[in-house]
């Protein structure tokens, strides 16, 4: 059951209590601003926690967390962060690509570039762009193994989000339209 509001009576009652319309409007604006600010702060904290967990799960650790947080606080529409890891005495360089979503509320790690330098033979330097889907993708260590020419067993998801297991390997003699080695 809805109750009709008699604005004239409400105005008189509020005036009786010592309130004026401009004061009330100002108070409402401030309350709405504080509510929206708190909502945005909570959402940014949750988004930042999600990204930190994604980086941990993908094997990148927490080395870039502070810089990522600065970029998000600066509201950069997209940004990249560089990090490196060493496996078996070999250095891998990674460039992580972050982008704000269409609603300008949440940031996503969409892809990363992995680069393996071959000190003994620079002609064997390798680079590959790897894509992340909802926090899932090839980990930093798996990227190293692929770049070294090894196969990686990976749990993947089809279009219906059903999991399946597959062996992945990079084909170094073939490249796709974007310059990446084809993934078998």
N, C-alpha and C positions, 0 to 999 in steps of 0.2 A: 504494500500500500504506500503510495507516494503522498508526501505532505507538501502542499503548496506553500511557498515561502512568500510572505508579505514583506517586501523589501523596505517599505516605509516603516513598518513596525520594528523591523530588525535595526534600521538606522536609528530610530528613536531610542531603542533599548541600548544600543552600543553607545550612543551619545550620553545617555543616562549614566553609563559606566565610565565615562570620561574618554572614550575613543573617538577619533575622527577618521574619516574615510582615507585621507592620505597616509595617516599613520598605519592603518590596517593594511593598505595596499603595499606600503614599504615593508612591513613586517612579513607579509605573505611572500613578497619577492625574495627577501633574504632567506626565508625558510626554504623556498623552492631551490634557490641557488645552493644552499648548504646540502640539501637532499641530493641534488644532481652531482655535486662535487664528491660527496661521500660515496655515491653509487659508482661514479667513475673511478675513484680511488680503489674501491673494492674490486672492480672489474680489472683494473690494471694490475693489481696485486695477484689476482688469480691467473691472469694471462702470463705475467712474469714467472710465477711458480710453474705453470704448465710448460713454458719454454725452457726453464732451467731443468725440469725433469726430462724433457725431450732430449736436451743436449747430453744429460747424463746417460740416458738409455741408448743414445747413438754413439756413446764412447768418447765424447768430446770433453767430459769433465766439467769443471766450473771456472776454467781460466778466463773465459770471455764474459762471465756474468755481470761484472761491474760495468764494463763498456756497453753491454747490451742494455742494461738498466738505464744508463745515461742517454742512449739513443732513443729509447722509448719515452723517457721523461721529456726529451727535447721534441717529441712528436715528429720525428723524421718519417716521411712517408715510406721510405725504404732505406736500408743500409746493409753494409757487409762488414763482417768481422773476420779477421785472419787469426789462425791458430796453427800450431804444428804439433806433431807427435813423432816419436821415434820408435821403430820396431826393428829388432834384430840389427841394430846399428845403422838403419836406413831412415832418412828423414822424409816424412810426409808433410806437405803443406796443404792446408784447407782454407777455403774462403767460404764462409757461411753467408747465405743470402736471406735477409729478413724483409718482409713487406707487410704493411698494414692492410687489413681487409677492406672490402668495399664499403662497409659501414663506418670505417675510421675508428673502430673501437678496439679491435684485437689485432695483434701481430702474429705472423706465421713464419716459421722456417720452411721455405719452399724447396730449397735445393742447396747443395754445396758443391764446390769444385775441389777435387782431390788431385794433387800433383805429387808425383814420385820422381825425384831426381836421381839419375845414375851417374855418380861421380866418375866412374871408370870409363863410361861410354855415353856421352851426352846425347847421342843419336837414339838412345833407348829411354830418354826421358818420356814420361807418360802423364797425361792429364785426362780427367774424365769428370763430367758433370753428372751428379747423382741426385735424384729427386726424392723428396720426402712427402708422404701422404698421411696426414693426420698424426704426425709424430712417428710414423713408421717408415723405415727405409733401410738401406744398407748402412751398417755401422762404420765408424772410422777404421776399425781393424779389418772388417770385411773388405772395405775399399782397398786397403793396403794389400790384402791377399789377392784380390782381383787384379790389381795393377802389377803384381809380381807374376801373374800368369796362372795362379791357382784357381780352382773352382771353390765356390762357397755354397753350402746348403742353406737355404733361406725359406722361412715361412712367409708366403705372400698371400694376398687377398684378391679375389676376382671382383668383377663389377657388382656382384650381389653381396659383397663383403664376406664371402665364405672363404675360410683359410685353406691353403694347400701348400705343400712343400715342393720345392724345385731346386735343382742345382743350377747355379749361375756361373758364367765364365765370359770374360771379355774376348772378343775376336779382334786381335790387333791388326789384322790385315784389311779389315773393312771398317768404314766409318759411316755414320748416318748423316743426314742433311745438316746437322748442327756441329759436325766435327768430332762427335763422340765415337769411341769404339763401340761396335755393335755388341749388344748383350745377348748371349745365347742362353 
